[in-house]
């Protein structure tokens, strides 16, 4: 839980998040999905990280550069690759075993407020006396986060790290809803803690 990163809407967030991605991939030796909530952020992080990751010996894949099935096949075969992707990789993807040992989530997956369907649902909820943010947007985003989290552990033998780079999950009151929706897991708040955890489980 990267509590020291700025709000994802801050101007410097992308560059700082890219540094975090590189540090996390260094801990696990790759084998990572970088799951983004927008194509813009996916491309920004991939652009910032690609050269360094390649220099460190990792194959880098970006959603859209090849068909989804082909990207997954190459990722599984590589063993230490890093794949940058958006919503279509948040669910229904199965990569059991050591090929996927790190899932990085750039931002809490809130629905786009300007989407007409989201606006209509929020308006309907307000008319009925509800609170759209806490009654609709937060639960929906928490479910999406749980699905993204679930890409990592596909069998009882799987181990790994999930990194949530959105500091709102620990700084905002509603963050508790997100954390409570996730399966039981050890929680780290720094790269040093994450490295110590990984070293301990990798040695088993």
N, C-alpha and C positions, 0 to 999 in steps of 0.2 A: 504494500500500500504506500504509494509514493507521496507522502504527505507534504514534502518540501517543494514539490513542483507548483508553479503558479496555476491559477484557474485556466482551463483549456481555451478560454476566450481571450487570454492575454496575448499581446503581440509576440512575446519571446517564447511562448509555449512550445511551438514546433521544434525550434532548435534545441531547447532543453530536453524535450521528450526524445529527440533523436539521440542525444548523449546517453540518456537512460537506456534506450533500446540497445545501443552498442555495449554498454556496461553489462546489461543483463545477458546478452548473447555471449559475452566473454565468460560469464560465470558458467553457463551450461554448455559452451562450445557449440552454439547454434541449436539446431533442432527446434526452430521457433516459428510460431504463427504470430504476426503482428496484425491484430484485428482492429480495423479503424471504422469509425462511424460515418466517414465521408470519403468520397473519391479524392477530394482535394487533399485531405490530410494523409491518405494512403500514399499519394504520389509525392507529397512533400517529405514524408519520413523516408520513403524509399530512395528518393534523390539524395537526401542528406546522408543516408547510411550506406548506400550501395558500394561505393568505392572502398570504404574502410572494411566492410564485411568481406568483399572479394579479396582484398589484400591479406585478410586474416584466414583465407582459405575456405570461405563459405560460398556456396552457390546461392544466388539471390533470385527469387521469383516474385513477380508482381501480377496480381490479378489483371486480366485483360491482355497480357502479353502472349498467352496461349489458352486453349480451352481449359475449363476447370478440371476436367478429368485428367488431362495431360499434366497440368501443374501438380496435382496430387500424386500422380504416378512418379514424376521426377523428384518430388519432395520426399516421398517414401524411400526411393532408391538412394538418394543422396546421403541421408543419415545425419547430416549436420547443416542442412540448408536453412534459409530464412525466407519465409513467404509473407509478403505484404498483401492484405486482402480487406474487403469490406463485408457488407452484411450477408452475402450469399455463402460465406465461409463460417458464419457464426453458428450454424446449426446443420445437422444432417451430414456432417463430415466425420469420417472415422479413420483415424490414424493411430492404431494401437501400437504399443511398444516404444522403444527408445528414439525412434525417428522424430517424434514430437514430445519434447520435454519442457517446453517453455511456451506459454501463451501470454502475449502482451496485449492489453486492451487500452487503447489510447484515451477513451472518453466514455463516461456513462452514456449508454445508448438511448437517450431520450428521443421520442418521436419529434419530427420537424413541426414546430408550432404553426408554420404557415401552410401546412398541408390541409386542403379543404376538408378531408374526412376527419382529421384530428380537430380542426376548428369546430366542425359540426358536433362532434361528440362532446367537446368541452362546453359548447353553448347549451347543449341538451342537459348536461349534468348541472350546469349553473342554474338553469331554469327549475330543476328539481331540488335545488338547495344544496347541491354537492359542491365539493372543492376540486376542480379539475386537476390541479397539480398533484395533490396528495391522493386523490381517489382514482385517478386515471393514469396520468403521465408517469408518476413514480412507480406504481405497481407494474405497468407495462415495461418500463425500462429495466426494472429489477428482474423480470422474467427473461428479457433478452440477455442481460448480463449473466444470468445463470446458464443460459444456453451456450454463451461464449465460453464460460468457465468449463462447461462440460466437454469441450473439445479435448481437454488435456487428459482426463482420466477415463479411459475406455475399457479398462479391465482391472482386476484386483492387483495385478502386478505392476501397473503403471505408477510412476512417480514423476514429479516435476514441480515447476513453479508457475504460478499465475501472477502476473504483475498488472495492477490497475493504476494507470498513470494519472487518473483524474483525482486530484486531492480533495475534491468535494465529498468523496465517499467517507472521509474521516473528519472533514471540517464543517460539514453541514449536518443539521439535525436529521434530515431525511436519509443521510448516508447509512444510518442504522438499518433501514428497510432493505437496502441493497446487501449489506453484510449478513443480515439474518436470513436472506434468501439463499445464501451459498452453502454448499456442503461443509461439514466440519473440516477445518484445516489449520495448521500452524500459521500464524500471521507475523509478517516481518514489516518493519517500517523504515529500513535502510538497506542500501546495497551490501553493507558489511554483514547484516543479519541474514540477508538472502544468500550471500556467498557461504556463510557458516552453515546454514541449513543444507545447501546443495552439497557442500563437501561432506557433511555427515551422512546424507542418504546415498551419495554416489559411492561412498566407501563400503556400503553394506553389500 
